[in-house]
Amino acid sequence: MEKDIEICTGCDRGLYKQAVGRQDRQLNTYDWLADVPGNAESTDLVEVQFKNTRKGYYHNVNNLELKKGDIVAVEASPGHDIGVVTLTGRLVKMQLKKANLKSADDIKRIYRLARQTDMDKFHEAKAREHSTMIESREIAKGLGLKMKIGDVEYQGDGQKAIFYYIADERVDFRQLIKDLAAAFHVRIEMKQIGARQEAGRIGGTGPCGRELCCATWMKNFVSVSTGAARHQDLSLNPQKLAGMCAKLKCCLNYEVDDYMEAGRQLPSREVILQTLDADYFLFKSDILAGMVTYSTDKNIAANLETISAERAKEVIEMNRRGEKPESLQADGQQKEKKGPVDLLEDGDIHRFDKTKRKKKRKPQQSRPANGDNNAEGSRNEGNHAEGRHNRPHHNRPPRPQKPQEGTHEQKE
């Protein structure tokens, strides 16, 4: 807030005819009625923003000429506060309805444009916020309170401080208020916020790549349930559905109405389509495209058929009359069955074969035959020669040859 005020003191009051204004604050509102003559004079209500996401609505009782970006001193209890004008004219009434102000007493007055003495007190009070937050955390820890003090905001005149805290359970901070008042000598106000409000105050970038909605334009938070994700056929993965605040994303509610309206045009998941060939069960559906996919098996994807929602309703109506179409396709067209794909259809089946090279054996030299014994010996040598090619070489003694008849004498 201090940085915003320093920036706005020497700058112009708008970028496009005071409609947009400066975009360096959270919850900035586009004033699309800024060019309408007499818009600012249509009401005396003015929207004033303070630190982070805190806004207030005030009456311009002194008829000051206020525009977007002006720094004003407004009524507070007690004393006064310093804020920046963020919206004037008719749109303030619409923003007032969103704020849900129950009583007209909640709308206070604007005193004046901020003076130099007001700004000096404001800067002095803002300089104590960080040290006050650190010390207040130590005090709460000493009391054993299960709470987290996330931020401290001093009033513009330094008479009051707002402590924003987060707690899962109810906290009895009566003693804490006494200790904080004794330590800082200001009026203490405790304000509990949730995880969504804390994310809006801190700010950041969402998974969509844009600044958080709660830090830019969203002021009121609507409860988000997992039913919104189911209607949009989103995966129920907590890591994908959770935002920066560890809660369900607020943007899940943006398009759920369109999905629910489009989903009413689709056939029920419980209805079974009957044809002459088989029964079909709803497998999946494309809600926005209006297409449904059916399977012949209830649990797995088998013989999938994708048809339009209108065709599915026609088949359902035929089944009610006891008729069964030839197929789910319109005009009884059969779905073309895809055969197995031949990966080698355009290739050469011999491209992976390797040419086998045969080893050429050396021709054996023939010896002259000297009788049967020499012929037999040559055959034996030939056998040994062939064995040398097939068996490993070992240093073995030669085998004894059998005696042949007619060459040796028999012993008595």
Salt bridges, closest charged atoms under 4 A:
GLU2 OE2 - HIS123 ND1 3.74
ASP24 OD2 - ARG22 NE 3.30
ASP24 OD1 - ARG25 NH1 3.86
ASP44 OD2 - HIS59 ND1 3.27
GLU47 OE1 - LYS55 NZ 3.36
ASP70 OD1 - ARG13 NE 3.11
GLU75 OE1 - ARG109 NE 3.41
ASP81 OD2 - ARG54 NH2 2.96
ASP118 OD1 - HIS80 NE2 3.82
ASP118 OD2 - ARG112 NH2 3.22
GLU129 OE1 - LYS51 NZ 2.72
GLU129 OE2 - LYS126 NZ 3.01
ASP151 OD1 - LYS51 NZ 3.19
ASP151 OD2 - ARG201 NH2 2.89
GLU153 OE2 - ARG54 NH2 2.80
ASP172 OD1 - ARG174 NE 2.87
GLU189 OE1 - LYS160 NZ 3.12
GLU198 OE2 - LYS148 NZ 3.04
GLU314 OE1 - ARG311 NH1 3.35
GLU317 OE1 - ARG320 NH1 3.80
GLU323 OE1 - ARG321 NH2 3.50
ASP353 OD2 - HIS350 ND1 3.31
GLU376 OE1 - ARG379 NH2 1.91
GLU381 OE1 - ARG367 NH1 2.67
